[in-house]
Amino acid sequence: MAGNRRNQAAAIWFAPALKAFLLCLFFGGSGVGYVWQQNQIKDLGRQIKLRESRRDQLLKENKQYRDEFARACSPVELDRRVKKHPELGLAAPAFGKILRLVDAAPATEPRGNERHFAGN
């Protein structure tokens, strides 16, 4: 029986030690996971901020390009550029040379709610 008592003593001490180790492993892993998650949140916040600032910069540049394009396409600017380069031979067309196209009416009359959307 003495041999059995020694085996029981080892088993009695091993179970609580295993439980303590598993609990430490669980809480330690949870702590590491929490810190990692907080780090990921901070990194994602930083990325969002950088991308928002880049988006704002691109929107600002887009507005500048739209304004520049609108100025370049204005009749006053086009006339100025035509006068600046007379060697190109550009001029406004004569009134009789301008053709105006009229859209054809729809083949069938719209029914019900479609009349509202067709502009009738």
C-alpha positions as CSV (number, residue, x, y, z in Angstrom):
1,M,0.0,0.0,0.0
2,A,2.9,2.3,0.5
3,G,3.6,2.4,-3.2
4,N,0.0,3.5,-3.8
5,R,0.2,6.4,-1.4
6,R,3.2,7.7,-3.2
7,N,1.4,7.6,-6.6
8,Q,-1.7,9.2,-5.0
9,A,0.4,12.0,-3.6
10,A,1.9,12.8,-7.0
11,A,-1.5,12.7,-8.6
12,I,-3.0,15.0,-5.9
13,W,-0.2,17.6,-6.5
14,F,-0.2,17.3,-10.2
15,A,-3.9,18.1,-10.8
16,P,-3.9,21.5,-9.0
17,A,-0.6,22.4,-10.6
18,L,-2.0,21.6,-14.1
19,K,-5.1,23.7,-13.3
20,A,-3.0,26.6,-12.2
21,F,-0.8,26.3,-15.3
22,L,-3.8,26.2,-17.6
23,L,-5.4,29.2,-15.8
24,C,-2.1,31.2,-16.1
25,L,-1.9,30.2,-19.8
26,F,-5.5,31.3,-20.4
27,F,-5.2,34.7,-18.6
28,G,-1.8,35.3,-20.1
29,G,-3.1,34.5,-23.6
30,S,-6.1,36.7,-23.0
31,G,-3.8,39.6,-21.9
32,V,-1.6,39.2,-25.0
33,G,-4.7,39.0,-27.2
34,Y,-6.1,42.2,-25.7
35,V,-2.9,44.1,-26.2
36,W,-2.6,42.9,-29.8
37,Q,-6.2,43.9,-30.5
38,Q,-5.7,47.4,-29.0
39,N,-2.5,47.8,-31.2
40,Q,-4.5,46.7,-34.3
41,I,-7.2,49.3,-33.5
42,K,-4.6,52.0,-33.1
43,D,-2.9,51.0,-36.4
44,L,-6.2,51.0,-38.2
45,G,-7.1,54.4,-36.8
46,R,-3.8,55.8,-38.1
47,Q,-4.4,54.2,-41.5
48,I,-7.9,55.7,-41.7
49,K,-6.6,59.2,-40.8
50,L,-3.9,59.0,-43.5
51,R,-6.3,57.9,-46.1
52,E,-8.8,60.6,-45.2
53,S,-6.1,63.2,-45.4
54,R,-5.1,61.8,-48.8
55,R,-8.7,61.8,-49.9
56,D,-9.1,65.4,-48.9
57,Q,-5.9,66.3,-50.8
58,L,-7.2,64.6,-53.9
59,L,-10.6,66.3,-53.6
60,K,-8.8,69.7,-53.4
61,E,-6.7,68.9,-56.4
62,N,-9.7,67.7,-58.3
63,K,-11.5,70.9,-57.6
64,Q,-8.5,72.9,-58.8
65,Y,-8.4,70.9,-62.0
66,R,-12.1,71.3,-62.6
67,D,-11.9,75.0,-62.1
68,E,-8.9,75.2,-64.5
69,F,-10.7,73.1,-67.1
70,A,-13.8,75.3,-66.8
71,R,-11.7,78.5,-67.3
72,A,-9.9,76.9,-70.3
73,C,-13.2,76.0,-71.9
74,S,-14.9,79.3,-71.4
75,P,-15.8,81.2,-74.6
76,V,-13.7,84.2,-73.4
77,E,-10.6,82.1,-72.9
78,L,-11.1,80.3,-76.2
79,D,-11.4,83.6,-78.1
80,R,-8.3,84.9,-76.4
81,R,-6.4,81.7,-77.4
82,V,-7.6,81.9,-81.0
83,K,-6.5,85.5,-81.3
84,K,-3.2,84.6,-79.8
85,H,-2.5,82.1,-82.6
86,P,-3.8,83.6,-85.9
87,E,-1.6,81.3,-87.9
88,L,-4.0,78.4,-87.1
89,G,-6.8,80.0,-89.1
90,L,-9.4,79.4,-86.5
91,A,-12.6,81.4,-86.6
92,A,-16.2,81.1,-85.4
93,P,-18.5,79.4,-88.0
94,A,-20.9,81.5,-90.0
95,F,-24.5,81.3,-88.7
96,G,-25.7,79.5,-91.8
97,K,-23.1,76.8,-91.4
98,I,-24.5,75.7,-88.0
99,L,-26.8,72.7,-88.1
100,R,-29.3,72.1,-85.2
101,L,-30.5,68.6,-84.6
102,V,-33.9,67.9,-83.0
103,D,-34.6,64.8,-81.1
104,A,-37.2,62.6,-82.6
105,A,-40.4,62.0,-80.5
106,P,-40.8,58.5,-78.9
107,A,-42.4,55.9,-81.2
108,T,-45.1,54.9,-78.7
109,E,-47.0,57.0,-76.2
110,P,-46.0,56.3,-72.6
111,R,-48.6,54.8,-70.3
112,G,-49.5,55.4,-66.6
113,N,-46.6,56.5,-64.4
114,E,-44.2,56.6,-67.4
115,R,-45.7,59.8,-68.7
116,H,-44.3,61.6,-65.6
117,F,-40.8,60.4,-66.2
118,A,-40.9,61.0,-70.0
119,G,-41.4,64.7,-69.4
120,N,-45.0,64.8,-70.8
